[in-house]
Structure formats: C-alpha cells, structure tokens
Amino acid sequence: MENASESTIKGTGVVAGVAYAEAVWVRPRPALPTEGSIDPEQASDSEYDRFLAAVDTVAGRLEQRAAAAEGQAAEVLTATAGMVKDRGWHKAVRKNIRTGRNAEFATVGATDKFVTMFEAAGGVMAERTTDLKDVRDRVIAELRGEDEPGLPLVDGEAVLFADDLAPADTATLDTKHIKALVTELGGPTSHTAIIARQLDIPCIVAVGAALSDIESGTLVFVDGAVGAVTLGADEEASTKAVAEYRERAARVAQWRGPAETKDGHRVQLLANVADGNAARIASDSQAEGIGLYRTELSFLSASEEPSVDEQAKIYGKVFKAFPESKVVVRTLDAGSDKPISYATLSSEENPALGVRGLRIARDNEALLTRQLDAIAQAAEARDDKASTWVMAPMVATSTEAQWFAGLCRERGLTAGAMIEVPAAALMADKIMPHLDFVSIGTNDLTQYTMAADRLSPQLAYLTDPWQPAVLRLIQHTCIVGQANNVAVGVCGEAAADPMLACVLTGLGVNSLSAASTAVAGVGAQLAEVTLEQCQQLSEVALDAESPDAARTAVVERMESFA
C-alpha cells in the first residue's frame, strides 16, 4: 500500500483495526477569558446564579447521556456529571465571583486551582485534568450561549481527530459513523484508550503535534495495530484492507470459546472488572471468569475503611456474576495514582515508587487481614467447585510473597502475586515456590522496566507493551513458572491485543485477562495459529530492537502463515 505521495505519522496503537475515511476534528473548545471584572457588591449574586444555571444545564445533558449509555460509558458520564456538581469547585467559583470576577473568568480561575492540585498529585489524578477542563469548557460555552464543545455531527463515515478526547465524548461515540479515533495526546491507559477498547474501535494515541497539520476533510488510512496514520494511501488497497478487517470483525463476533490454538493448546481467557456491574457485563461475554478484580476502585472516594461485612457485600456482587468460575481478586492496589484516604500516605516525594499496594500493609497488617477476611466471607456463598484466587500487588521479594501466601492460606484462599516490579520477575525462582500462581501486570511492569510514567503522553513511546525488554522479563517469568508448576497469567492491557496475545502464548503464558469486549477478538486470533507458530512469533518479537520493530516483525511472520 505504498506510493510516492504517501506520508505516515506514528503514534501508539491501543486498539487494533483499520479505517479509511475523511478526518474530522472535534468541535473547538471555547476561547478562555483572560479577564472579566464586575462590581462585586452589585452583581456577585446574579453572576453566581448564572453559573449555577449553566451547571444545571450541563449536568442535566450529561445525566441524560448517561441514562442512554451502559457499562463503562455510563459510569464515565455519571462521574463527569458529578464533577460538574462538585461543591468544592462551586465554592471556589463563588469565592472568585465575590472578589470581582464574572462567572466565566471565575470558572477558569477555580478550575486552574484544581488542575494544579491534580497535576501535583500525578498519575490518574493528573489524567483527570482532561475531565476538569472538559467540564470547565462546557460550562463556559453554556454561559456564553455557544454550542457545546466536543463531538461533531457526522453524516457518513469519518476518523475522529482530537488533541485529547474528553471522557464524556469518548463514552458516547456513534460507531456507525466514527470508524477510528486518533489523538495527539493520551496513553495506553487513558480514558480514550479504555473506552475505545470497550467500543472495539481502532484507536491511536500520542501521535504528537504532527496530527494538527492534518485538516478536517483529509482522507486518511488508520492502522491501529501498528499505530500509523497514512495520508495519500492507495484507495484500492485501503478499501480492500477495510473490507478484510470488517469481514474478520464479523467472524470475531461469532466466535465462541473456550479459547485454544488451532492445534488444541488451551489458553484461559478472563475478564478485568472493577465492580459488580462490570462483572455482570463480562458474564455475557466469552470470558471464562475474572482474571483481575480491581478492589481498590470501589473505595477511591471512601473516607473511612468499610467494615468486613460491608466489604464482603461489595465483593459478593462480583462473585455472583461468575458463581461457578475462577475469580482472581487483587487486594488493595492503593497509593500512587489511586490514593485511598484511609489507606495511603498523605504525601510522598515519589508515590509511584513509594508505599503502595502490598507495602501499605507492612505497617498496617490489619488493613490487609480485614480485606482477606471479607474476601473469604464473600467466597463462602460460591459454588464448592468455584475457585477464589487472591493476589497481592507490588510484590518485590520472596519474603513478601511468603508472608502474603500464609495469610491467604489461613483463610482457605488460593495465594498469588502480581509480577509488576522487575525485581519480582528477575527473582521469580525465589518467589514462586511460595505461591500457587502469578499474574503479570504489564502496565506497571512496563512503567518500571522503562523508568517511564505510564500515564505520560510524552513517554507513551516507552510505555508500549511491545517493548522487547518487557517481553524478555515475561519470558523469564514463564520459564520459571513452568519449572515450578506455577500458573502464569497476564492481566495488563497487553492481554487485549490479539496479536500480542499470540506472542504471550508463545512465551508460555497460561491465561490472559483483559476488558471483556476484547476477549472474543483474542480468542478468534488464537484459533487461527498453532502453538508452534505462537512460539515463532514470540521469537521474532524478542529479537526486535524496538516495539515498532517487534510489531512489524510479528505482522510479517503472521502473514507468512497464511
């Protein structure tokens, strides 16, 4: 598909697939006011009333969209509507108005205050600045009587371009018209990437400033597998590629598990979930169980630790969705980008390398044992044949693994650990004898291996799960797992990539856990290759010099199998 007029820009592909259509940019954000004085004594009450009226309108629209959506999309929209109603933000706006600013200028100042706070916190909190700015822009547009910023109206098919999509927009995309997403910013774990996976729409993030040079109406070919946006692509070849992709998507929709390679090698496909609702949605997919239940996401807004009974009730909702199947529960992965008020330190110089995950329990073992008690209590209602596995995040030493495993087995729970600290992968031969299983968290393993914040758009080229260095650590972990008869799974975003899933299978991974919407695509891809071919794919990926080279080598080798 090469010709003389072709030019390509690259980003990080987060959802595989191809599209060929005209680019369309999101509606522009309103120009922010740089001044806006009023007489505080005469106009402050009316200005604040004007702000509240705009807030009510914007929140109402978001709530209507949430009611029409489902799953993660509904959750994101509801959360964004909640931000519009945030009392702390309102209080800051009112304070600004009382100092002599009009509603628009007061809104900008109040938002800047919270953006600064969130950026200082780093991690997921820093990523939420996109949400804050989106809320600000919607309210300012309403105050001015302008069109709400965000998604454009599209009649035919289009590829949506944006600097960084707001969660409220990503969650309500019309996939009948929008056939791919491309953003200048973002990363593999951004809201855009997460919801694009749920929608199963080709997506590329972190393209950089070069994206802004492409105007709306430009015909582009998007390849989410390799993260490429091509201008001037051959029309016939592009159209053929899209037809083949859609034909494959139709086959994927018909795929039914359980997953196995063409020659019968079984790979367990599981779902990542955050709560009971996500578990119910996963139960309608081809997932065989749950490979990662992120318990901490239920407690991010909790000011006090829930009781054992309260926790058990929450966990029970997840177990109920898979009453007879394997469920892997991760104990609190609090700290760093997921602060929980009752579990994490108030301030750390470098929280990503600080007291997070299992490390929190080092000085507060009762916090961990109460959670394990609650998991065991909730598991009592499960079928006798159903297995309840529990794993600790941020395990780095054999001493930690042995200690955690002992606490789990005292409660009749299957004990495991996350392999996301490079030291744990390198010392797997000392850690695994204490455990029943391990699960590789590729998001954090990549972050720590490459010494790059996984939520930084500027470093997305480093935090690519195809990094050969990360694949080599996974290979080592699998070799040790086989020697110790310990199951090795992958529960990071890498497991959602069908091509990479074949590589992981070739490396010796036993189970793959991803967003439930990704399960069928992975299963259908595995069904087209043999175990030996997966091993060949892993060899060429391990031998590559970069993630892009690894992808390209695997795609070329895969094509040779046809």
C-alpha positions in Angstrom: 0.0 0.0 0.0 2.9 2.3 -0.8 3.0 5.0 -3.4 5.1 8.2 -4.0 2.5 10.5 -2.5 2.2 8.6 0.8 3.2 10.0 4.1 2.8 8.4 7.5 2.8 9.7 11.1 3.1 7.3 14.0 1.6 7.1 17.5 0.8 4.4 20.0 -1.8 1.9 18.7 -4.1 0.9 21.6 -6.9 -0.9 19.6 -6.1 -2.8 16.5 -8.2 -2.4 13.3 -8.2 -0.3 10.2 -10.3 2.5 8.8 -10.2 4.6 5.6 -12.3 7.8 5.7 -12.1 11.6 6.0 -10.6 13.1 9.1 -12.9 15.2 11.3 -11.8 17.3 14.2 -13.9 17.6 17.4 -15.7 21.0 17.8 -13.2 23.5 19.2 -13.1 24.4 22.8 -14.2 27.9 23.7 -11.5 30.6 23.9 -10.9 31.2 27.6 -11.4 34.6 29.1 -8.3 36.4 30.4 -10.3 39.0 32.2 -13.8 39.8 33.4 -14.4 42.3 36.1 -17.7 43.1 37.8 -18.9 45.2 40.7 -18.8 42.5 43.5 -21.4 44.3 45.6 -24.0 44.8 42.9 -23.5 41.7 40.7 -22.0 38.8 42.6 -25.3 37.1 43.5 -26.6 37.3 39.9 -23.3 36.1 38.5 -23.3 33.1 40.8 -26.9 32.3 39.9 -25.9 32.5 36.2 -23.1 30.0 36.9 -25.4 27.6 38.8 -27.9 27.7 35.9 -25.2 26.8 33.4 -24.1 24.0 35.8 -27.6 22.6 36.0 -27.9 22.6 32.2 -24.6 20.9 31.5 -25.0 18.3 34.3 -28.5 17.5 33.0 -27.2 16.9 29.5 -24.5 14.5 30.8 -27.0 12.7 33.0 -29.3 12.2 30.0 -26.4 10.7 28.0 -25.5 8.5 31.0 -29.1 7.1 31.1 -28.9 6.2 27.5 -25.5 4.6 27.8 -24.4 1.4 29.6 -21.3 -0.2 31.1 -18.2 1.9 31.5 -19.6 4.6 29.2 -22.5 5.2 31.6 -20.1 5.2 34.6 -17.8 7.8 32.9 -20.7 10.1 32.0 -22.2 9.9 35.5 -18.8 10.6 37.0 -18.3 13.7 34.8 -21.8 15.0 35.7 -20.7 14.6 39.3 -17.7 16.7 38.7 -19.9 19.5 37.3 -21.9 19.4 40.6 -18.8 19.3 42.8 -19.3 21.5 45.8 -15.6 22.3 46.2 -15.5 23.6 42.7 -18.6 25.6 43.2 -17.2 27.1 46.4 -14.0 28.2 44.6 -16.1 29.8 41.7 -18.2 31.7 44.2 -15.2 32.9 46.1 -13.7 34.2 42.8 -17.0 36.0 41.9 -17.0 37.7 45.3 -13.6 39.2 44.5 -15.0 40.9 41.4 -14.8 38.4 38.6 -17.6 37.5 36.3 -18.9 33.9 36.0 -16.7 32.9 33.1 -13.5 34.3 34.5 -14.3 32.9 37.9 -14.9 29.4 36.4 -11.4 29.5 34.7 -9.7 30.5 37.9 -11.4 27.9 40.0 -10.6 25.2 37.5 -7.0 26.2 37.3 -6.7 25.8 41.0 -7.9 22.2 40.9 -5.8 21.4 37.7 -2.7 22.5 39.6 -3.6 20.3 42.6 -4.3 17.2 40.4 -1.1 17.7 38.3 0.9 17.8 41.5 -0.7 14.6 42.7 0.4 12.9 39.4 -0.8 9.5 38.0 -4.5 9.0 37.5 -5.2 12.3 39.4 -3.2 14.2 36.8 -5.0 12.4 34.0 -8.3 13.7 35.4 -7.3 17.2 34.4 -8.7 16.4 31.0 -12.1 15.8 32.7 -11.8 19.1 34.7 -11.0 21.1 31.6 -13.9 19.5 29.7 -16.3 20.4 32.5 -15.0 24.0 32.5 -15.3 24.4 28.7 -18.9 23.0 28.7 -20.0 25.4 31.4 -18.2 28.4 29.8 -19.9 27.6 26.4 -23.3 27.4 28.1 -22.6 30.8 29.9 -21.9 32.4 26.5 -24.8 30.7 24.7 -22.3 28.9 22.4 -22.5 25.3 21.1 -21.3 22.7 23.5 -17.7 21.7 22.5 -17.0 18.1 21.6 -18.2 15.7 19.0 -19.1 17.0 15.6 -22.2 15.8 13.7 -21.1 13.3 11.0 -23.3 12.0 8.2 -21.0 9.5 6.5 -18.0 7.6 7.9 -15.1 9.5 9.5 -12.0 9.2 11.5 -12.2 11.4 14.6 -9.2 13.6 15.4 -8.6 15.4 18.7 -5.9 16.7 20.9 -7.3 14.6 23.7 -10.9 13.4 23.8 -12.9 14.1 26.9 -14.3 11.0 28.6 -17.9 12.3 28.2 -17.3 12.4 24.4 -15.5 9.1 24.1 -18.2 7.4 26.0 -21.0 8.4 23.6 -19.3 8.0 20.2 -21.6 6.9 17.4 -19.6 4.0 15.9 -21.9 3.8 12.9 -20.2 7.0 11.7 -17.0 7.3 13.6 -14.7 4.4 12.5 -11.5 5.2 14.3 -10.0 7.5 16.9 -6.7 9.4 16.7 -5.4 11.7 19.4 -2.4 14.0 19.8 -2.1 13.2 23.5 -3.2 10.3 25.7 -1.6 7.0 26.5 -2.4 3.2 26.6 -4.3 3.6 29.9 -6.1 6.9 29.2 -9.9 7.2 29.2 -9.9 7.4 25.4 -8.0 4.1 25.2 -10.1 2.3 27.8 -13.4 3.2 26.2 -12.1 2.6 22.6 -11.4 -0.9 23.7 -15.0 -1.2 25.1 -16.3 0.1 21.8 -13.9 -2.1 19.8 -13.0 0.8 17.5 -9.5 1.3 16.1 -7.6 3.8 18.2 -4.2 5.5 18.1 -3.0 7.9 20.9 0.1 10.0 21.5 0.6 10.9 17.8 2.1 14.3 18.8 1.9 17.8 17.3 2.2 16.5 13.7 -1.5 15.5 13.9 -2.6 19.1 14.0 -1.2 19.6 10.5 -3.9 17.3 9.1 -7.1 19.2 8.3 -10.7 18.0 8.5 -11.7 16.5 5.2 -8.4 14.9 4.6 -8.7 11.2 3.5 -6.6 9.1 5.9 -5.9 5.4 6.4 -5.6 4.4 10.0 -4.0 1.2 11.2 -4.5 0.7 15.0 -2.3 -2.4 15.2 0.9 -0.5 14.3 -0.2 3.0 15.3 0.0 4.5 11.9 -2.0 7.3 10.2 -1.3 7.4 6.4 -2.1 10.3 4.1 -2.3 9.7 0.3 -2.7 5.9 0.8 -3.7 3.8 -2.3 -7.5 3.9 -2.4 -8.0 0.3 -3.8 -5.6 -1.2 -1.3 -7.1 0.7 1.6 -10.6 -0.2 0.7 -9.6 -3.8 0.4 -7.9 -3.7 3.9 -11.0 -2.3 5.5 -13.2 -4.9 3.9 -11.0 -7.7 5.2 -11.0 -6.1 8.6 -14.8 -5.9 8.7 -15.1 -9.5 7.5 -12.8 -10.5 10.3 -14.7 -8.5 12.8 -17.9 -10.4 11.8 -16.1 -13.7 12.4 -14.9 -12.5 15.8 -18.5 -11.6 16.7 -19.4 -15.2 16.0 -16.5 -16.7 18.0 -17.4 -18.9 20.9 -14.9 -20.2 23.5 -13.2 -21.7 25.2 -10.1 -20.4 23.6 -7.5 -22.7 22.1 -4.9 -22.6 19.3 -5.5 -24.3 16.0 -3.7 -27.4 17.3 -5.7 -27.6 20.6 -3.4 -25.7 23.1 -5.8 -24.2 25.7 -5.4 -20.6 26.8 -7.8 -19.4 29.5 -9.4 -16.1 28.6 -10.7 -14.0 31.6 -12.1 -10.5 32.2 -10.8 -7.5 34.1 -13.5 -5.9 36.2 -13.9 -3.0 38.7 -17.2 -3.8 40.3 -20.4 -5.9 40.2 -21.8 -4.1 37.2 -18.7 -4.7 35.1 -18.7 -8.4 36.2 -22.3 -8.8 35.1 -21.4 -7.3 31.7 -18.4 -9.7 31.5 -20.6 -12.7 32.3 -22.4 -12.1 29.0 -19.1 -12.2 27.0 -17.0 -15.2 26.2 -14.8 -14.7 29.3 -14.4 -17.9 31.3 -14.1 -16.0 34.6 -12.4 -13.0 36.1 -8.7 -12.6 35.9 -8.4 -9.2 37.7 -10.9 -7.8 40.1 -9.6 -4.3 41.0 -11.0 -4.0 44.5 -9.5 -0.5 45.2 -11.7 1.1 42.6 -14.7 0.6 44.9 -13.1 2.7 47.6 -11.4 5.7 45.9 -14.0 8.0 47.4 -14.3 6.3 50.8 -13.2 8.5 53.8 -13.2 5.5 56.2 -12.4 1.8 55.8 -15.6 -0.2 55.2 -16.2 -3.0 57.7 -15.6 -6.6 56.9 -19.3 -7.2 56.3 -19.6 -4.1 54.1 -16.6 -5.2 52.0 -17.9 -8.8 51.8 -21.2 -7.4 50.3 -19.3 -5.5 47.7 -17.1 -8.5 46.7 -20.1 -10.8 46.7 -21.7 -8.8 43.8 -18.7 -9.7 41.7 -18.7 -13.3 42.7 -22.4 -13.6 41.9 -21.7 -12.8 38.3 -19.4 -15.9 38.0 -20.8 -18.3 40.7 -19.0 -21.4 39.4 -16.0 -19.9 37.7 -12.5 -18.8 38.6 -12.3 -15.3 40.1 -8.9 -13.6 40.8 -9.2 -10.8 43.4 -6.4 -8.2 43.7 -6.0 -6.8 47.2 -5.9 -3.0 47.5 -3.6 -1.5 44.9 -3.8 1.8 46.7 -1.3 4.6 46.6 0.4 6.4 43.7 -2.2 7.2 41.1 -5.0 5.6 43.1 -5.0 7.3 46.5 -7.4 6.0 49.2 -7.8 8.3 52.2 -7.8 5.5 54.8 -5.0 3.5 53.3 -2.3 5.7 51.8 0.2 8.2 53.0 -0.9 11.9 52.7 2.3 13.0 50.9 5.3 11.3 49.2 8.0 12.7 47.1 7.7 9.9 44.5 4.4 8.0 45.1 4.9 5.6 42.1 8.0 4.3 43.9 6.6 4.7 47.4 4.3 3.0 49.9 1.7 1.5 47.6 0.0 -1.9 47.1 1.1 -4.6 49.5 3.6 -2.2 51.0 0.8 -0.4 52.8 0.2 -3.5 54.9 3.8 -3.6 56.1 2.9 -1.2 58.9 -0.9 -1.9 58.9 -1.3 -5.7 58.6 -4.8 -5.5 60.0 -5.9 -3.5 56.9 -4.9 -6.4 54.7 -6.2 -9.2 57.0 -9.6 -7.5 57.2 -9.8 -7.4 53.5 -8.8 -11.1 53.2 -11.5 -11.9 55.9 -14.1 -10.1 53.7 -13.0 -11.9 50.6 -13.2 -15.3 52.4 -16.6 -14.4 53.8 -17.9 -13.5 50.4 -16.4 -16.6 48.8 -18.4 -18.8 51.2 -21.5 -18.2 49.1 -19.8 -19.5 46.0 -20.2 -23.0 44.5 -17.9 -25.6 46.1 -16.2 -26.1 42.7 -15.6 -22.4 42.1 -12.0 -21.2 42.8 -11.3 -17.9 44.6 -7.8 -16.7 43.9 -6.2 -13.7 45.6 -3.1 -11.8 44.6 -1.1 -9.0 46.1 0.1 -6.0 44.0 3.7 -4.7 44.1 5.3 -7.8 45.5 9.1 -7.4 45.2 10.7 -10.0 47.4 10.3 -13.7 48.4 9.7 -12.6 52.0 6.7 -10.6 51.0 5.4 -13.4 48.8 5.7 -16.0 51.7 4.1 -13.6 54.2 1.1 -12.9 51.9 0.6 -16.5 50.9 0.5 -17.5 54.6 -2.3 -15.0 55.3 -4.3 -16.3 52.3 -4.0 -20.0 53.1 -5.0 -19.4 56.7 -8.4 -18.3 55.2 -8.6 -21.1 52.5 -7.8 -18.8 49.6 -5.5 -19.6 46.7 -2.4 -17.4 47.0 -0.7 -15.4 44.2 1.1 -12.3 43.4 1.4 -9.6 40.7 4.6 -9.6 38.8 4.9 -5.9 38.0 8.2 -5.0 39.8 11.2 -6.0 37.6 12.9 -7.4 40.7 10.0 -9.9 41.1 10.4 -11.1 37.6 14.2 -11.5 38.0 13.8 -13.3 41.3 10.8 -15.4 40.2 12.7 -18.6 41.1 12.8 -17.5 44.8 9.3 -16.0 44.8 7.2 -18.7 43.0 7.9 -21.6 45.4 5.7 -19.8 48.0 2.8 -19.2 45.6 0.1 -21.0 43.7 0.0 -18.6 40.7 1.3 -15.3 39.5 -0.2 -12.7 37.2 1.9 -10.3 35.2 0.6 -6.7 35.3 2.1 -5.4 32.0 1.1 -1.8 32.6 3.2 -1.3 35.7 5.9 -3.8 34.7 6.4 -1.7 31.5 6.4 1.5 33.5 9.1 0.3 36.0 11.2 -1.5 33.4 11.4 1.5 31.1 11.5 4.1 34.0 8.7 6.0 32.4 5.4 7.2 33.9 2.7 5.1 32.1 0.3 8.0 32.2 2.6 10.5 30.5 1.6 11.2 26.8 5.2 12.3 26.1 6.5 8.9 27.2 3.9 6.7 25.5 6.6 5.5 23.1 8.5 4.0 26.1 5.4 2.5 27.9 4.4 0.4 24.9 3.7 -3.2 26.0 5.5 -4.4 22.9 8.8 -3.3 24.4 11.3 -6.2 23.9 12.8 -5.6 27.3 9.4 -6.3 28.9 8.8 -9.3 26.7 12.1 -10.7 27.9 11.1 -10.4 31.5 7.8 -12.1 30.7 9.7 -14.9 29.0 11.9 -15.4 32.1 8.8 -15.4 34.4 7.1 -18.1 32.2 10.2 -20.3 32.2 10.4 -20.2 36.0 6.7 -20.8 36.2 6.9 -24.0 34.2 9.9 -25.2 36.2 7.9 -24.7 39.5 4.5 -25.8 38.1 3.1 -22.3 38.9 0.5 -20.8 36.5 1.5 -17.6 34.9 -1.2 -15.2 33.6 -1.2 -11.7 32.1 -3.8 -9.2 33.3 -2.4 -5.9 31.9 -3.6 -4.1 28.7 -1.2 -6.3 26.7 -3.7 -9.2 27.0 -6.3 -7.2 25.0 -4.1 -7.1 21.9 -4.9 -10.1 19.7 -1.5 -10.2 18.0 0.4 -9.6 21.2 -1.7 -12.3 22.9 -0.3 -14.8 20.4 3.2 -13.7 21.4 2.4 -14.1 25.1 1.0 -17.5 24.4 4.3 -18.4 22.6 6.2 -17.2 25.6 4.3 -19.6 27.9 1.5 -17.6 29.4 -1.3 -19.8 30.6 -4.1 -17.2 30.9 -5.0 -13.8 29.5 -7.3 -11.3 31.3 -8.5 -8.2 29.5 -11.5 -6.0 29.1 -14.5 -8.3 28.4 -15.1 -6.7 25.0 -11.6 -7.7 23.9 -12.0 -11.4 24.8 -13.6 -12.6 21.5 -11.0 -10.9 19.4 -8.2 -12.5 21.3 -9.9 -15.9 21.2 -10.6 -15.7 17.4 -7.0 -14.8 16.7 -5.6 -17.6 18.8 -7.8 -20.1 16.9 -6.0 -19.2 13.7 -2.5 -20.2 14.8 -0.8 -23.2 16.3 1.3 -23.2 19.4 4.4 -23.6 17.4 3.5 -20.6 15.3 2.9 -18.6 18.5 6.4 -19.6 19.6 7.8 -18.4 16.3 6.0 -15.0 16.8 7.5 -14.7 20.3 11.0 -15.3 19.0 10.9 -12.5 16.4 9.3 -10.1 18.9 12.1 -10.9 21.5 14.7 -10.4 18.8 13.4 -6.9 17.8 15.2 -3.7 18.8 12.0 -1.6 19.4 8.3 -2.1 20.0 7.6 -0.9 16.4 10.1 -3.3 15.0 8.5 -6.1 17.2 5.0 -5.3 15.8 6.2 -5.2 12.3 8.1 -8.5 12.6 5.2 -10.3 14.1 2.7 -9.0 11.5 5.1 -10.1 8.7 5.6 -13.5 10.2 1.8 -13.9 10.8 1.2 -13.1 7.1 3.7 -15.8 6.1 1.4 -18.4 7.9 -1.5 -17.7 5.5 
